[in-house]
Amino acid sequence: MGVFHFLRHGEHGLLGKVLAGRMPGVGMTERGRAEIASQAERLAREKIAAIYASPLQRTRESAEIVSARLGLPIEFRDDLLELDFGEWTGATFDSIRAVLRFALGMPLDFYNRIEIGQGSISTIQMQPSGIRVTTLGERPRLP
């Protein structure tokens, strides 16, 4: 069985304003860093074997916080990059939740039925009997 924890990057300055997509130079806010630090504490209770992240600034920052807490190296992978929204990058947006929709067997039309907030964790288990979604959009616990 394989278990995958998908940690969404923390809050960034363009949140809710535009579709950041692959836009370079979009870093996290102080709140975003606190969200990820909270989730790193939660992940420290799990058996994490590896950390993979896209090379975008906000995901690099997130991975570095988790890496420091877990004492694991980060493998930055281009195949984990945000969707390329082309000319829509920088436009107003609605998030795409493709991995979880796929795991839940939901068609693309259902993208608005799942909320995956900043700094949230979603977990799927790959079992011989199929895929199980065990955590969906678990928000960080901030003081």
C-alpha atoms as an extended CHARMM CRD file, in Angstrom:
* protein
*
       143  EXT
         1         1  MET       CA              0.0000000000        0.0000000000        0.0000000000  PROA      1               0.0000000000
         2         2  GLY       CA              1.2470000000        3.4730000000       -0.8170000000  PROA      2               0.0000000000
         3         3  VAL       CA              0.1080000000        6.5620000000        1.0650000000  PROA      3               0.0000000000
         4         4  PHE       CA              0.4130000000       10.0070000000       -0.4830000000  PROA      4               0.0000000000
         5         5  HSD       CA             -0.0780000000       13.2700000000        1.4030000000  PROA      5               0.0000000000
         6         6  PHE       CA             -0.7670000000       16.2250000000       -0.8850000000  PROA      6               0.0000000000
         7         7  LEU       CA              0.1230000000       19.4640000000        0.8940000000  PROA      7               0.0000000000
         8         8  ARG       CA             -1.0450000000       22.5860000000       -0.8490000000  PROA      8               0.0000000000
         9         9  HSD       CA              1.2640000000       25.5640000000       -0.4890000000  PROA      9               0.0000000000
        10        10  GLY       CA              0.3410000000       28.1930000000        2.0760000000  PROA      10              0.0000000000
        11        11  GLU       CA             -1.3370000000       31.5210000000        1.4820000000  PROA      11              0.0000000000
        12        12  HSD       CA              0.3260000000       33.8390000000       -1.0190000000  PROA      12              0.0000000000
        13        13  GLY       CA             -0.1530000000       37.4990000000       -1.8230000000  PROA      13              0.0000000000
        14        14  LEU       CA             -2.2120000000       36.9230000000       -4.9660000000  PROA      14              0.0000000000
        15        15  LEU       CA             -4.6520000000       34.5280000000       -3.3130000000  PROA      15              0.0000000000
        16        16  GLY       CA             -8.2180000000       35.1100000000       -4.4620000000  PROA      16              0.0000000000
        17        17  LYS       CA             -7.1360000000       37.8880000000       -6.7980000000  PROA      17              0.0000000000
        18        18  VAL       CA             -5.7130000000       36.1380000000       -9.8400000000  PROA      18              0.0000000000
        19        19  LEU       CA             -4.8730000000       32.7010000000      -11.1480000000  PROA      19              0.0000000000
        20        20  ALA       CA             -1.1850000000       32.4700000000      -10.2280000000  PROA      20              0.0000000000
        21        21  GLY       CA             -0.5850000000       29.1620000000      -12.0160000000  PROA      21              0.0000000000
        22        22  ARG       CA              3.0710000000       28.9850000000      -13.0420000000  PROA      22              0.0000000000
        23        23  MET       CA              3.6050000000       32.7070000000      -12.4910000000  PROA      23              0.0000000000
        24        24  PRO       CA              7.1500000000       33.1780000000      -11.1610000000  PROA      24              0.0000000000
        25        25  GLY       CA              7.9650000000       35.1470000000       -8.0260000000  PROA      25              0.0000000000
        26        26  VAL       CA              4.7900000000       34.3430000000       -6.0710000000  PROA      26              0.0000000000
        27        27  GLY       CA              5.9420000000       33.7060000000       -2.5100000000  PROA      27              0.0000000000
        28        28  MET       CA              4.0120000000       32.9090000000        0.6310000000  PROA      28              0.0000000000
        29        29  THR       CA              2.8230000000       35.4230000000        3.1970000000  PROA      29              0.0000000000
        30        30  GLU       CA              3.6540000000       35.1370000000        6.9140000000  PROA      30              0.0000000000
        31        31  ARG       CA              0.2940000000       33.4410000000        7.3870000000  PROA      31              0.0000000000
        32        32  GLY       CA              1.1590000000       31.0020000000        4.6000000000  PROA      32              0.0000000000
        33        33  ARG       CA              4.4250000000       30.0880000000        6.2930000000  PROA      33              0.0000000000
        34        34  ALA       CA              2.5520000000       29.5730000000        9.5850000000  PROA      34              0.0000000000
        35        35  GLU       CA              0.0120000000       27.3230000000        7.8140000000  PROA      35              0.0000000000
        36        36  ILE       CA              2.7870000000       25.1280000000        6.4430000000  PROA      36              0.0000000000
        37        37  ALA       CA              4.6720000000       25.0360000000        9.7640000000  PROA      37              0.0000000000
        38        38  SER       CA              1.4530000000       23.8020000000       11.4080000000  PROA      38              0.0000000000
        39        39  GLN       CA              1.0300000000       21.1010000000        8.7840000000  PROA      39              0.0000000000
        40        40  ALA       CA              4.7040000000       20.1080000000        9.1050000000  PROA      40              0.0000000000
        41        41  GLU       CA              4.0200000000       19.3860000000       12.7920000000  PROA      41              0.0000000000
        42        42  ARG       CA              1.0690000000       17.2100000000       11.7820000000  PROA      42              0.0000000000
        43        43  LEU       CA              3.1350000000       15.3890000000        9.1510000000  PROA      43              0.0000000000
        44        44  ALA       CA              5.8850000000       14.7460000000       11.7110000000  PROA      44              0.0000000000
        45        45  ARG       CA              3.5200000000       12.1570000000       13.2640000000  PROA      45              0.0000000000
        46        46  GLU       CA              3.3370000000       10.2520000000        9.9520000000  PROA      46              0.0000000000
        47        47  LYS       CA              5.8640000000        7.9100000000        8.3690000000  PROA      47              0.0000000000
        48        48  ILE       CA              7.0720000000       10.1670000000        5.5780000000  PROA      48              0.0000000000
        49        49  ALA       CA              9.7090000000        8.6450000000        3.3010000000  PROA      49              0.0000000000
        50        50  ALA       CA             10.2260000000       11.4400000000        0.7600000000  PROA      50              0.0000000000
        51        51  ILE       CA              9.3140000000       15.0110000000       -0.0680000000  PROA      51              0.0000000000
        52        52  TYR       CA              8.5710000000       16.0110000000       -3.6610000000  PROA      52              0.0000000000
        53        53  ALA       CA              7.7330000000       19.5420000000       -4.7460000000  PROA      53              0.0000000000
        54        54  SER       CA              7.4200000000       21.6210000000       -7.8590000000  PROA      54              0.0000000000
        55        55  PRO       CA             10.0850000000       24.3070000000       -8.3850000000  PROA      55              0.0000000000
        56        56  LEU       CA              7.6220000000       27.2110000000       -8.0400000000  PROA      56              0.0000000000
        57        57  GLN       CA              8.6270000000       29.6810000000       -5.3300000000  PROA      57              0.0000000000
        58        58  ARG       CA              5.5910000000       29.1030000000       -3.0840000000  PROA      58              0.0000000000
        59        59  THR       CA              5.9090000000       25.3130000000       -3.2810000000  PROA      59              0.0000000000
        60        60  ARG       CA              9.6830000000       25.4890000000       -2.7220000000  PROA      60              0.0000000000
        61        61  GLU       CA              9.0840000000       27.5760000000        0.3950000000  PROA      61              0.0000000000
        62        62  SER       CA              6.4680000000       25.0900000000        1.6120000000  PROA      62              0.0000000000
        63        63  ALA       CA              8.7260000000       22.0890000000        0.9800000000  PROA      63              0.0000000000
        64        64  GLU       CA             11.6540000000       23.7630000000        2.7450000000  PROA      64              0.0000000000
        65        65  ILE       CA              9.5620000000       24.2830000000        5.9000000000  PROA      65              0.0000000000
        66        66  VAL       CA              8.4300000000       20.6480000000        5.8790000000  PROA      66              0.0000000000
        67        67  SER       CA             11.9450000000       19.4330000000        5.0760000000  PROA      67              0.0000000000
        68        68  ALA       CA             13.4300000000       21.3520000000        8.0040000000  PROA      68              0.0000000000
        69        69  ARG       CA             10.8700000000       19.8420000000       10.3890000000  PROA      69              0.0000000000
        70        70  LEU       CA             11.1040000000       16.2580000000        9.0860000000  PROA      70              0.0000000000
        71        71  GLY       CA             14.8280000000       16.2250000000        8.3530000000  PROA      71              0.0000000000
        72        72  LEU       CA             14.2730000000       14.9090000000        4.8370000000  PROA      72              0.0000000000
        73        73  PRO       CA             15.7310000000       16.1580000000        1.5500000000  PROA      73              0.0000000000
        74        74  ILE       CA             13.4840000000       17.6310000000       -1.1200000000  PROA      74              0.0000000000
        75        75  GLU       CA             13.2990000000       16.3890000000       -4.6940000000  PROA      75              0.0000000000
        76        76  PHE       CA             12.1210000000       19.2240000000       -6.9120000000  PROA      76              0.0000000000
        77        77  ARG       CA             10.3030000000       17.8910000000       -9.9560000000  PROA      77              0.0000000000
        78        78  ASP       CA              9.0630000000       19.7680000000      -12.9960000000  PROA      78              0.0000000000
        79        79  ASP       CA              6.3220000000       17.1600000000      -13.4860000000  PROA      79              0.0000000000
        80        80  LEU       CA              4.6950000000       18.4660000000      -10.2910000000  PROA      80              0.0000000000
        81        81  LEU       CA              4.3390000000       21.9890000000      -11.6370000000  PROA      81              0.0000000000
        82        82  GLU       CA              1.0030000000       23.7350000000      -11.4260000000  PROA      82              0.0000000000
        83        83  LEU       CA             -1.1170000000       23.4210000000      -14.5360000000  PROA      83              0.0000000000
        84        84  ASP       CA              0.0110000000       25.7610000000      -17.2740000000  PROA      84              0.0000000000
        85        85  PHE       CA             -2.9220000000       28.0820000000      -17.7640000000  PROA      85              0.0000000000
        86        86  GLY       CA             -1.2080000000       29.9050000000      -20.6100000000  PROA      86              0.0000000000
        87        87  GLU       CA             -2.7490000000       33.2920000000      -21.2730000000  PROA      87              0.0000000000
        88        88  TRP       CA             -5.1580000000       32.7440000000      -18.3630000000  PROA      88              0.0000000000
        89        89  THR       CA             -2.2480000000       33.0300000000      -15.9000000000  PROA      89              0.0000000000
        90        90  GLY       CA             -2.8500000000       36.2080000000      -13.9480000000  PROA      90              0.0000000000
        91        91  ALA       CA             -6.6100000000       36.2050000000      -14.6720000000  PROA      91              0.0000000000
        92        92  THR       CA             -9.2640000000       35.6890000000      -12.0000000000  PROA      92              0.0000000000
        93        93  PHE       CA             -9.7900000000       32.0230000000      -11.1920000000  PROA      93              0.0000000000
        94        94  ASP       CA            -11.3230000000       28.9580000000       -9.6350000000  PROA      94              0.0000000000
        95        95  SER       CA             -8.8010000000       26.2670000000       -8.4820000000  PROA      95              0.0000000000
        96        96  ILE       CA             -8.4830000000       22.9280000000      -10.3390000000  PROA      96              0.0000000000
        97        97  ARG       CA             -8.5820000000       19.8690000000       -8.0330000000  PROA      97              0.0000000000
        98        98  ALA       CA             -7.6890000000       17.2250000000      -10.6110000000  PROA      98              0.0000000000
        99        99  VAL       CA             -5.8990000000       14.5850000000       -8.4910000000  PROA      99              0.0000000000
       100       100  LEU       CA             -8.6290000000       14.3320000000       -5.8770000000  PROA      100             0.0000000000
       101       101  ARG       CA            -11.4100000000       14.4020000000       -8.4620000000  PROA      101             0.0000000000
       102       102  PHE       CA             -9.7040000000       11.5170000000      -10.2180000000  PROA      102             0.0000000000
       103       103  ALA       CA             -9.2570000000        9.5680000000       -6.9540000000  PROA      103             0.0000000000
       104       104  LEU       CA            -12.9410000000       10.1010000000       -6.1430000000  PROA      104             0.0000000000
       105       105  GLY       CA            -14.0300000000        9.1200000000       -9.6550000000  PROA      105             0.0000000000
       106       106  MET       CA            -15.5780000000       12.5460000000      -10.2150000000  PROA      106             0.0000000000
       107       107  PRO       CA            -15.8960000000       14.1060000000      -13.6640000000  PROA      107             0.0000000000
       108       108  LEU       CA            -14.2180000000       17.4440000000      -14.4400000000  PROA      108             0.0000000000
       109       109  ASP       CA            -17.6020000000       19.1610000000      -14.1740000000  PROA      109             0.0000000000
       110       110  PHE       CA            -17.5260000000       18.5780000000      -10.3930000000  PROA      110             0.0000000000
       111       111  TYR       CA            -14.4140000000       20.6990000000       -9.7290000000  PROA      111             0.0000000000
       112       112  ASN       CA            -16.3460000000       23.1910000000       -7.5640000000  PROA      112             0.0000000000
       113       113  ARG       CA            -17.5860000000       20.4550000000       -5.2220000000  PROA      113             0.0000000000
       114       114  ILE       CA            -14.2070000000       20.0920000000       -3.4880000000  PROA      114             0.0000000000
       115       115  GLU       CA            -12.5410000000       22.8450000000       -1.4540000000  PROA      115             0.0000000000
       116       116  ILE       CA             -8.7720000000       22.5000000000       -1.1890000000  PROA      116             0.0000000000
       117       117  GLY       CA             -7.6970000000       25.4790000000        0.9010000000  PROA      117             0.0000000000
       118       118  GLN       CA             -4.2460000000       26.9830000000        1.1820000000  PROA      118             0.0000000000
       119       119  GLY       CA             -1.9670000000       24.9150000000        3.3720000000  PROA      119             0.0000000000
       120       120  SER       CA             -4.3990000000       21.9900000000        3.4670000000  PROA      120             0.0000000000
       121       121  ILE       CA             -3.5340000000       18.2960000000        3.3840000000  PROA      121             0.0000000000
       122       122  SER       CA             -5.3670000000       15.6580000000        1.3720000000  PROA      122             0.0000000000
       123       123  THR       CA             -4.3520000000       12.0170000000        1.6810000000  PROA      123             0.0000000000
       124       124  ILE       CA             -4.9490000000        9.0660000000       -0.6160000000  PROA      124             0.0000000000
       125       125  GLN       CA             -4.0590000000        5.4310000000       -0.1180000000  PROA      125             0.0000000000
       126       126  MET       CA             -3.2440000000        3.1900000000       -3.0390000000  PROA      126             0.0000000000
       127       127  GLN       CA             -4.3960000000       -0.3370000000       -2.1640000000  PROA      127             0.0000000000
       128       128  PRO       CA             -4.7620000000       -3.5200000000       -4.2080000000  PROA      128             0.0000000000
       129       129  SER       CA             -8.5170000000       -3.0030000000       -3.9700000000  PROA      129             0.0000000000
       130       130  GLY       CA             -8.2930000000        0.5520000000       -5.3270000000  PROA      130             0.0000000000
       131       131  ILE       CA             -7.7930000000        4.1420000000       -4.2260000000  PROA      131             0.0000000000
       132       132  ARG       CA             -9.1110000000        5.4740000000       -0.9000000000  PROA      132             0.0000000000
       133       133  VAL       CA             -9.3070000000        9.1690000000       -0.0610000000  PROA      133             0.0000000000
       134       134  THR       CA             -8.7250000000        9.3200000000        3.7030000000  PROA      134             0.0000000000
       135       135  THR       CA             -8.2680000000       13.0660000000        4.2200000000  PROA      135             0.0000000000
       136       136  LEU       CA             -9.7630000000       15.8280000000        2.1150000000  PROA      136             0.0000000000
       137       137  GLY       CA             -8.6540000000       19.4370000000        2.4630000000  PROA      137             0.0000000000
       138       138  GLU       CA             -7.6360000000       19.2370000000        6.1480000000  PROA      138             0.0000000000
       139       139  ARG       CA             -6.8450000000       22.8020000000        7.1590000000  PROA      139             0.0000000000
       140       140  PRO       CA             -3.9000000000       23.7420000000        9.3830000000  PROA      140             0.0000000000
       141       141  ARG       CA             -4.5390000000       24.4840000000       13.0400000000  PROA      141             0.0000000000
       142       142  LEU       CA             -3.2330000000       27.9770000000       13.7140000000  PROA      142             0.0000000000
       143       143  PRO       CA             -3.2390000000       29.6620000000       17.1320000000  PROA      143             0.0000000000
